[in-house]
Amino acid sequence: MRHWLTLLLVIVIASCNSKTDKEKQLEEWKNLGKNIEKKKTFPVLKPDRYNVAFLIMDGTFNTELTAPYDIFQHTIFREGIKPMNVFTVADTDEAIVSFEGMRILPDFNYLKDSLPKIDILVVPSAEHHLDTDLENKEMIDFVKRIGEKAQFVTSHCDGAFVLAKAELLDGKVSTTFPSDIDKMRKMFPDLDIRKDVLFVHDGKAITSAGGAKSFEAALYLCEYLYGPEIAKSLAGGLVIDWKLEDVPHIILND
């Protein structure tokens, strides 16, 4: 009887040890998988197109992002023009969460990825563009560096605060979200910030009031680059009535 009890105890101990070994091996495999860096997939950017980068972060407002994104992306469906490659950039590889809760996986991490040449930088408004985002030195430095080389820098709503902080609106006329104009004037007293307009084009900078009127600023840039017929075609594809002369604006580029 004692022999049977001893044998049973040995079997139980062996079984427990075997189970522990399997668990350890499984844990090692899991850790190995975590340590293997997943290869990042970048968007295909076709040559002979404008490269348009949209700066996104947690709290980005949907409309100020999606309105110009829609307009610019649709240029690939028009013939006889130099269309646009559109993509997003952020300071993370993780999904950002927009103010309205949309999860968006950035195409490029501007802190570590090799970035393509950016012809047009778009800064949609985000929740903290009036406060903590302006203290993000790496983000402001990125905007300033790219903005100085880009053909155009555009902002929608409070994205103008970021352009101002990056010194890209110095000596220029600009605008922002109507109810934040006084705040912007107080924060940047040396800037010429206009009311009662939906967008301003001064040099390479295009600033807009934002919201649904972000469509108008994007359509204006397309009209500037491609002419009124293409702009009307893009607007028609999104069921938007587009007449530049009907939109309150300021153009100081010419």
Secondary structure, 3 states (H helix, E strand, C coil): CHHHHHHHHHHHHHHHHHHHHHHHHHHHHHHHHHHCCCCCCCCCCCCCCEEEEEECCCCECHHHHHHHHHHHHHHHHCCCCCCEEEEEEECCCCCEECCCCCEECCCEECCCCCCCCCCEEEECCECCCCCHHHHCHHHHHHHHHHHHHCCEEEEECCHHHHHHHCCCCCCCEECCCHHHHHHHHHHCCCCEECCCCCEEEECCEEEECCHHHHHHHHHHHHHHHHCHHHHHHHHHHCCCCCCHHHCCEEECCC
